[in-house]
Amino acid sequence: MTDDELRAELLKRMEADQDIREPAGEPPSQERMAQWRSIDRDNTAWLLSVIGARGWPLLSQVGEDGALAAWLLAQHADASPEVQREFHRALSDAVSRNEAKPAHLAYLEDRIRVGSGRPQLYGTQFLSDGSGFRPHPIEDADHLDDRRAAAGLEPFARYEAQMRSMFEGTV
């Protein structure tokens, strides 16, 4: 697969990933949720095969939009925690070579931590439950904005305001 073919496939898969997640104005049906899980499973298996054959899709190979797509597919591999950790290792290697965005790694790190019941480091993951909309627990919150800045993320207060606005439907 050439870099152009890889980028095109990443973008096609990202579009399907996002289309199934589009808010429908009401909770998704069981049929939609089954389709959602199927898309995630297929994308996870596909990305794993790409990483096995070529390594993480690099910025220099697939561009900004292709890199965003690869990260998004990795973010949505929650049903396969071991595979998601493999994606994290591959993405971490690419970040160390300046071939992937540190912000993408920060989001994936938090996603994996939250999925395994650990506090997040960057404050990227939120939940809505009976006690309201809030971030999942954050480790060492006193240094949160320092970690966020190092990863190229905006200050937490700004991000939290954006998340609340999206959750409340005011965006």
GIQUI-V272471 format. One record per helix or strand. SS is the DSSP state (hx for helix, st for strand). FROM is the first residue (numbers start at 0). TO is the last residue. If there is no record, write none. Layout:
ss=SS from=FROM to=TO
ss=SS from=FROM to=TO
This chain:
ss=hx from=2 to=20
ss=hx from=29 to=53
ss=hx from=58 to=74
ss=hx from=80 to=95
ss=hx from=101 to=114
ss=st from=119 to=119
ss=st from=125 to=128
ss=st from=131 to=134
ss=st from=137 to=137
ss=hx from=140 to=149
ss=hx from=155 to=166
